[in-house]
Amino acid sequence: MKHLVQIIAVLLIVSSQGALACSFAGSDLFKPTLERWQQHPGPAQRGEQGSYWEPVPAPVIKVISVTRGSTEPGTSCSDAGTLSLQISLPEQSTYSIEEFGFYFRLKSGTLPDAIFPDIPMVGVIEHGKSNILFAWLDGHPSQQIELDLEIEVFLVTNGLNVGPSSTFTVKTGKG
């Protein structure tokens, strides 16, 4: 009986290793403080043309990579698709990327799964840019749909001010 328990324990450990290895870090929920957002002085306060206060800028989006699943769902992490983005602010902005969350909205196309949550997200900040990773159950290429997506991204402040959007596209065939 003791050997049976040991064998079952080993089988459980070995079979759970795939689930443990399938962890995608790189995004988190944006948790606004709801404090009044501290706007920076705009060009008009420096004697130039433009706004008195610097508005929330439109984000600058760079698609780093898109990968598609390669195996049947539930067999390993290779059944996941991933989208890696880098989000930054326009060069002329005096704000820092840490002041914002990012809200994603599908503008056109069909999502294969719930890639983007309905709430703002944040990514990992490095060198003034936010790197964010999204993963979804993509499955084997025979079960996938081609991606032809246009996505809008808005910056959101701690005071829930929302800026203008920028769009990016994701176009890829089946894995």
Secondary structure, 3 states (H helix, E strand, C coil): CHHHHHHHHHHHHHHHHHHHHCCCCCCEECCCCCCCCCCCECHHHHCCCCCCECCCCCCEEEEEEEECCCCCCCCCHHHEEEEEEEEECCCCCCCCHHHEEEEEEEEECCCCCCCCCCCCEECEEECCEEEEEEEEECCCHHHCCCEEEEEEEEEEECCCCECCCEEEEEEECCC
